Amino acid sequence: MMGPHMTSPTLWWEENAEIFSRSKREEDTMYQLDYIHILYKGKDYRINPIFIQIVEG
């Protein structure tokens, strides 16, 4: 499950791929990077959206 509404990856992508993005940036910190919340197998992850891939097989 992904994003603030905890939807499936495909639905998250189709519904505008909402991410967290601060408008005020501080230099030299990773805490200000854009990210998305992902809940996978009961664990909560926070990753940069550039690493998201949705593959249909």
Secondary structure, 3 states (H helix, E strand, C coil): CECCCCECHHHHHHCCCCCECCCCCCCCCHHHCCEEEEEECCEEEEECHHHCCCCCC
